[in-house]
Amino acid sequence: MKFFKSLLLCFLFFGLGNFQAQKIEKISNEEQLRFVFVQNFQNLLIEKYAGKRNEINFTNAKLTDLKIQHLKSSAKLAPEDNTNLKLLADYTYYTFYPNINTLILKNHSSFKERLSDEEKQKYNALFIEISKQIPNETYIELSKITDEINRDKFALTIPYHFEIFQDLFDENQRKRIDIINFLLWNVE
């Protein structure tokens, strides 16, 4: 599964890159920076965090169900054609490294339908339930890893800032979501 995902991402970057290189004058600076960021972030994750990812031993059936829902939501984010490069960069970003705030809770501008407050509460309760099942030592380790990922990700965005990085106001909720995102990255 990882091989096919990597192959798809390579195709998107290199295949689309060659196709779009012919029309480079039509690509905005922001779109170019988005793709550079996505590629740099993926490289960072593979080089620095893939080993840490493999060290974490936590499985949960609800996490697997959440991954399935994440994949379904990411499919709805996929651009219908390759002309919307901002959306293509976002899709590439979110399918490589999960973001439940954006995809499950539908906090991306391209989602036409929004979740009801009841559905959001249901998902937030699920996130809390999964978080409570993580052993304390593992939770502490995951917290350190996700803090490091966020620092590294932020460093990649300087001097520009994308709306990809949506913030949550509740620090506990943000930490929970960061940890679940990292765990979803582990689910095959």
C-alpha positions in Angstrom: 0.0 0.0 0.0 2.8 2.4 0.9 4.6 1.6 -2.4 1.5 2.4 -4.4 0.9 5.6 -2.5 4.5 6.7 -3.0 4.3 5.8 -6.7 1.1 7.9 -7.0 2.7 10.9 -5.3 5.8 10.6 -7.5 3.6 10.6 -10.6 1.7 13.6 -9.3 4.9 15.6 -8.7 7.0 14.5 -11.6 4.3 13.7 -14.2 2.3 16.8 -13.4 5.5 18.8 -13.1 6.6 17.9 -16.6 3.1 18.7 -18.0 2.9 21.9 -16.1 6.5 23.0 -16.9 5.2 23.7 -20.4 2.7 26.2 -18.9 4.9 27.5 -16.1 4.0 31.1 -16.9 0.4 30.4 -15.9 1.3 29.0 -12.5 1.3 31.5 -9.7 4.1 32.0 -7.3 1.9 30.8 -4.4 1.0 27.6 -6.3 4.7 26.9 -7.0 5.5 27.5 -3.3 2.8 25.2 -2.2 4.2 22.3 -4.3 7.7 23.0 -3.0 6.4 23.0 0.5 4.5 19.7 0.0 7.5 18.0 -1.5 9.8 19.3 1.3 7.4 18.2 4.0 7.0 14.7 2.5 10.8 14.4 2.3 11.1 15.6 5.9 8.6 13.1 7.1 10.2 10.2 5.3 13.8 11.1 6.3 13.2 12.2 9.9 10.0 10.5 11.1 9.5 7.3 9.2 11.7 5.5 11.7 9.8 7.0 14.7 6.6 6.1 13.1 7.6 2.4 13.0 8.6 2.5 16.7 5.1 3.3 17.8 3.1 0.2 18.6 -0.5 1.2 19.0 -3.4 -0.3 17.2 -7.0 0.4 17.6 -10.0 -0.7 15.5 -11.6 2.8 15.8 -8.4 4.3 14.4 -8.6 1.9 11.4 -12.3 3.0 10.9 -11.2 6.6 11.1 -8.5 6.0 8.5 -11.2 4.6 6.1 -13.3 7.7 6.7 -10.2 9.9 6.1 -9.6 8.2 2.8 -13.2 8.6 1.7 -13.1 12.3 2.6 -9.7 12.8 0.8 -11.2 11.3 -2.3 -13.9 14.1 -2.2 -11.1 16.6 -2.1 -9.4 15.3 -5.2 -9.5 17.8 -8.0 -11.5 16.8 -11.1 -8.7 18.1 -13.3 -5.2 19.3 -12.9 -6.0 22.9 -13.5 -6.7 23.7 -9.9 -3.1 23.5 -8.6 -3.9 24.8 -5.2 -6.4 22.0 -4.6 -4.0 19.4 -6.2 -1.3 20.5 -3.7 -3.7 20.3 -0.8 -4.9 16.9 -1.9 -1.3 15.6 -2.2 -0.5 17.1 1.2 -3.5 15.6 3.0 -3.3 12.1 1.4 0.4 11.7 2.3 0.0 12.9 6.0 -3.5 12.8 7.4 -5.3 15.8 8.8 -8.6 14.9 10.5 -9.4 18.5 11.2 -9.4 19.3 7.5 -10.8 16.1 6.0 -12.9 14.4 8.6 -14.3 17.6 10.1 -14.5 19.1 6.6 -12.7 22.3 7.4 -11.4 22.8 3.9 -12.9 25.5 1.7 -13.6 23.0 -1.2 -16.1 20.9 0.8 -19.5 22.1 -0.2 -21.3 20.2 2.6 -20.4 20.9 6.2 -20.7 18.7 9.2 -23.5 19.3 11.7 -22.6 20.2 15.2 -23.9 16.8 16.3 -21.5 15.0 13.8 -18.6 17.2 15.1 -19.4 16.3 18.7 -19.6 12.6 17.7 -16.1 12.8 16.1 -14.7 14.8 19.0 -15.9 12.1 21.4 -14.3 9.5 19.2 -11.0 11.4 19.2 -11.1 11.7 23.0 -11.9 7.9 23.3 -9.0 7.0 21.1 -6.7 9.3 23.0 -7.7 7.8 26.4 -6.8 4.3 25.1 -3.2 5.3 24.3 -0.8 4.3 27.1 0.7 7.3 29.0 4.3 6.5 27.9 3.2 6.2 24.3 1.1 9.4 24.5 4.1 11.3 25.9 6.3 10.0 23.1 3.7 10.9 20.5 3.3 14.3 22.0 7.1 15.0 21.6 7.1 13.6 18.0 4.1 15.7 16.9 5.5 18.9 18.6 8.7 18.3 16.6 6.8 17.7 13.4 4.9 20.9 13.9 8.1 22.9 14.5 9.7 21.4 11.4 6.6 22.0 9.4 6.4 25.6 10.5 10.1 26.1 9.6 9.3 25.0 6.1 6.6 27.7 5.7 8.9 30.6 6.4 8.7 33.3 4.9 5.2 32.4 3.6 2.1 31.1 5.3 -0.6 28.9 3.7 -4.1 28.4 5.0 -3.2 24.7 5.0 -2.2 25.3 8.6 -5.6 25.7 10.2 -5.4 26.3 13.9 -7.6 25.1 16.7 -8.0 27.3 19.6 -8.2 24.6 22.2 -4.6 23.4 22.9 -5.8 20.0 24.2 -7.9 19.4 21.2 -5.0 20.5 18.9 -2.6 18.1 20.6 -5.2 15.2 20.4 -5.7 15.8 16.7 -1.9 16.0 16.1 -1.4 12.7 17.8 -4.3 11.0 16.0 -3.0 12.4 12.7 0.4 10.8 13.4 -1.2 7.5 14.4 -3.3 7.6 11.2 -0.1 7.9 9.2 0.8 4.5 10.7 -2.4 2.8 9.8 -2.1 0.6 6.7 
